[in-house]
Amino acid sequence: MSNYKINNYDVFSGIYDEFRIQGDFFAQYELKFGSKFINSAFSRLPQKLNLLELGCGTGIWSKIIFEIAEENRKSLKCYLVEPSIGMIKKAKSKLENRNATFKNYDASSLLIKKINIKFDCIVSALSIDAIGINIFKLILNYYLKGDGIALFWIFNHERYNSITDKIVKVWTFNNKKIEIPSFKILKKDIIDTFDDLIYNLEIHEIKLPKINDISREIFFCEISKHGM
Ligand SMILES: C[S@@+](CC[C@H](N)C(=O)[O-])C[C@H]1O[C@@H](n2cnc3c(N)ncnc32)[C@H](O)[C@@H]1O
């Protein structure tokens, strides 16, 4: 088996959608719950929406987010951040004619070169383990409006047995072992980070069918500021 060690998703970008949608047993559950989750947040947000997506990848969720906005008659403006050039190219091709601005850099760059926009909604689908939960919180502190809503989802730690102190996640695809830098984020880390005086945290735990006797879950998390 040959190995790829990569520090971004470029190696993956060509096969990512196939891998994500057809190759993954969880996609239908994620789609169902993720869509409900976004719908529910949108119903509480204004008609004109400024949304930031962190780690948008090939734009799978960005496209769905635009569709949900349309169904809810929202006027949506998206700011999409993604460090992999291969991934972002795919996202651009899915979002032609949409009101979307693409930024080809790491989420942490938003903290170094600050942009002058505040967001009603900040979304991150399965990317927080790459971004890091502390960076994510710093981004919310600065960019989330007082009455805004942040949504992210992430697998529980079962998925990350491979992550050691070297912080590397190992995936296998087409007989190739692919190693990707990743933080090991546990439910406890999410609670410790967001259950505080500034933020409300809601975690919905969605159980997925057992595969090879391993039970897995996705944590869907909603964060808002207290008093909202
Ligand atoms: C598992 S993919 C998820 C992509 C997409 N959100 C989806 O649902 O298909 C993780 C994504 O996070 C991106 N990523 C990695 N490090 C990042 C960082 N520091 N800031 C923002 N995105 C990052 C990767 O390039 C990759 O596209």
The ligand as an SDF file (V2000), in Angstrom:
LIG
                    3D

 27 29  0  0  0  0  0  0  0  0999 V2000
  -13.2270   16.9250    5.5090 C   0  0  0  0  0  0  0  0  0  0  0  0
  -13.0410   18.3150    4.4850 S   0  0  0  0  0  0  0  0  0  0  0  0
  -14.6710   19.0430    4.5720 C   0  0  0  0  0  0  0  0  0  0  0  0
  -14.9680   19.8870    3.3700 C   0  0  0  0  0  0  0  0  0  0  0  0
  -16.4230   20.3700    3.2380 C   0  0  0  0  0  0  0  0  0  0  0  0
  -16.7790   21.2340    4.3300 N   0  0  0  0  0  0  0  0  0  0  0  0
  -17.3710   19.2080    3.1770 C   0  0  0  0  0  0  0  0  0  0  0  0
  -18.3030   19.1450    3.9990 O   0  0  0  0  0  0  0  0  0  0  0  0
  -17.2370   18.3790    2.2900 O   0  0  0  0  0  0  0  0  0  0  0  0
  -12.0440   19.4190    5.4400 C   0  0  0  0  0  0  0  0  0  0  0  0
  -11.7170   20.6990    4.6840 C   0  0  0  0  0  0  0  0  0  0  0  0
  -11.0770   21.6130    5.5650 O   0  0  0  0  0  0  0  0  0  0  0  0
  -10.0630   22.2900    4.8400 C   0  0  0  0  0  0  0  0  0  0  0  0
   -9.0770   22.8230    5.7730 N   0  0  0  0  0  0  0  0  0  0  0  0
   -7.9480   22.2300    6.2320 C   0  0  0  0  0  0  0  0  0  0  0  0
   -7.2860   23.0530    7.0610 N   0  0  0  0  0  0  0  0  0  0  0  0
   -8.0160   24.1930    7.1240 C   0  0  0  0  0  0  0  0  0  0  0  0
   -7.8520   25.4350    7.7840 C   0  0  0  0  0  0  0  0  0  0  0  0
   -6.7940   25.6440    8.5840 N   0  0  0  0  0  0  0  0  0  0  0  0
   -8.7710   26.4080    7.5830 N   0  0  0  0  0  0  0  0  0  0  0  0
   -9.8460   26.1880    6.7920 C   0  0  0  0  0  0  0  0  0  0  0  0
  -10.0640   25.0260    6.1450 N   0  0  0  0  0  0  0  0  0  0  0  0
   -9.1610   24.0500    6.3080 C   0  0  0  0  0  0  0  0  0  0  0  0
   -9.5000   21.1990    3.9410 C   0  0  0  0  0  0  0  0  0  0  0  0
   -8.7290   21.7220    2.8770 O   0  0  0  0  0  0  0  0  0  0  0  0
  -10.7730   20.4790    3.5100 C   0  0  0  0  0  0  0  0  0  0  0  0
  -11.3120   21.0250    2.3380 O   0  0  0  0  0  0  0  0  0  0  0  0
  1  2  1  0
  2  3  1  0
  2 10  1  0
  3  4  1  0
  4  5  1  0
  5  6  1  0
  5  7  1  0
  7  8  2  0
  7  9  1  0
 10 11  1  0
 11 12  1  0
 11 26  1  0
 12 13  1  0
 13 14  1  0
 13 24  1  0
 14 15  1  0
 14 23  1  0
 15 16  2  0
 16 17  1  0
 17 18  1  0
 17 23  2  0
 18 19  1  0
 18 20  2  0
 20 21  1  0
 21 22  2  0
 22 23  1  0
 24 25  1  0
 24 26  1  0
 26 27  1  0
M  CHG  2   2   1   9  -1
M  END
$$$$
